[in-house]
Amino acid sequence: MRVFLLFLLICLAGLTTAHAGGKRDQMAGIAFHLETEPGENPKMVFNQFVAGQQRVFRRTPEVSAKDIAAFKPFPSEDGEGFGLLLQLKAGAVNRIAGVTAANNGRWLIARVNGRIVDGVVIDKQITDGQLVIWKGVAPSEIKALDKILPRIGEKKPRG
């Protein structure tokens, strides 16, 4: 009986470690959230302090990691980490073009692995399928991206 229990505990520990290990290799996410109107369903929005003001953003991202085809890191101008140029997949290109055309003057914030790292005011429609995160990306996050996405101009992830 003790041997069986020990075997069961070892198997469960192995499953937990394997599951956690798989999640660690996956990018927790890049997401872009659009500013919305106060008063929307509280379950569908979150508040964020941006540009000296409390603003309301949609929980559901307009663009997420699954929409990204390739990326290119660059040193941020403020010296705090890196920025990313993101090339979107075809379906996301059309979606972000529509979102940016309809939401001129609203904020679009970027999250990387759950952290809000950057935000921009939409001032024109994005039609080229490229989004930029200007700052706040850590070298370890670029390394994780290299495992799952190609760099712009390359065919395969560097993994």
N, C-alpha and C positions, 0 to 999 in steps of 0.2 A: 504494500500500500504506500509506504514512504517513497519507494522508487517511482511509483506511478505519479505521485504528487510532485516530486522533484522534476520528473520529466515534463509534466504539464506546466509547471512554473517556468522551466527553461524554454519551452515552446512559446509560451505567452510572451516572455521577455524578448525572444527573438522576433516575434511578430511586431511588437511595439517598436523595437529598434529599427526593423526594416521599414516600417511605415513612416516613422519619424525621419529616417535617413532619406527616403524618397522625397518627402516634403522639403527637406533642407536643400536638395539639389534643384528643386523647382523654384522658379522665381515667384515669390509671394505676390508680386504684382506691380504693374504700372497702370495707373488709372487716371483719367481726366474727368473731373466733375464740374458741371455747369451750375452757375448761380441761378437761383430761381426766386420766386416771390415769397416773402414771409406769409405765413398763414396757410401754407400747404400742409397736407397730412404730416404730422410730426414723425410718423414712422417712416416716411419716405424722404426726409431731409435731415441735414445736420447743420449746426451753426459753426462758423469759423471766423476768427478775427483776421481780416485782410485789409491792408492799406488803411489802418487806423479806424476800421469800422467793423462791427459785427455783421456778417453776411450769412445768407442761407443758401446751401448747395444741395443738389439732388444726391441721394445715396447711390443710386444706380449710375455708374459711369457712362459717359458718352463714348469713350474709347477705353479699352482695357488691353491687357497683355496679349490676349488672343487675336487682337486686331493688328498687331505689329508684325511686319514682314522682315525688317532689318533695322539696324541702328548704327550710329557712329558717335563715340564719345569724344568730348573735347574738354580742355581745362576751363573751368568757369572763370569769368572775369573777376569775381570777388575773391578768388583764391580758396574758396570753400568747396573742395571736391571738384566734381565734374558736371558737365551738362551732357545732354543726349539729343542728337538729331534722330528722330524716329520716322521711318518710312512705313506707311500704313498699307495694309492689304486692300484689294480692290473694293470690297463691300464697305469698308470703313472710310475709304476716300469719299465715296458718295454721301455717307452718313455725316461726316464732319463738315463737308461742304454745305449740306442743308442746315446743320446746327449752327454753324458760324454765320450763314446768311441771315438766319432768323433771329439771332441773338446779339446783334451789334451793341456794344456798350456794356455787356455783362462780363463777369469774371469767369475764367476757366482755370481751375487749379489742378495741379499735378500731384499725385501721390506716388511714392515709390516705397514698396514694402510697408504700406500703411502710414508712412510719414508724409505730411504735406511738405513738399520741397520747393514749390514754385507756383506762381500764378501770373496770368496775363489778362488784360482787358481785351476782348474781341473787338478789333477795329476794322476788320475786313473779312470777307469770305475766304476760307482756305480751300483752294482748288488743286494744289499740287500734291496733296496726300502726305505732307510732311508736317510733323509737330515737333516743337522744341521744348525741352526742359532746360532752362538756362543755368541751373545751379542745384547743388544739394545732393548729388549722386555720389555715393562712396565707391572707392576702388573695388571693394569686395562685391558690390552690386554689379559693377561692370563685368567682373570675373564670372559672376553667376549668369549674366546675360550672354556672355560668350559661349556658355555651354549649351544654350538652347536656341539662340538666334544668330544668323549670320551678320557680319558687319556689312554696311552698304557697299555694294560692289563685289562682294564675295558670295559664293554659292552655298557654303556650308558653315555651320557654327564652328568656332575654333576649338571648342570643348576640350 
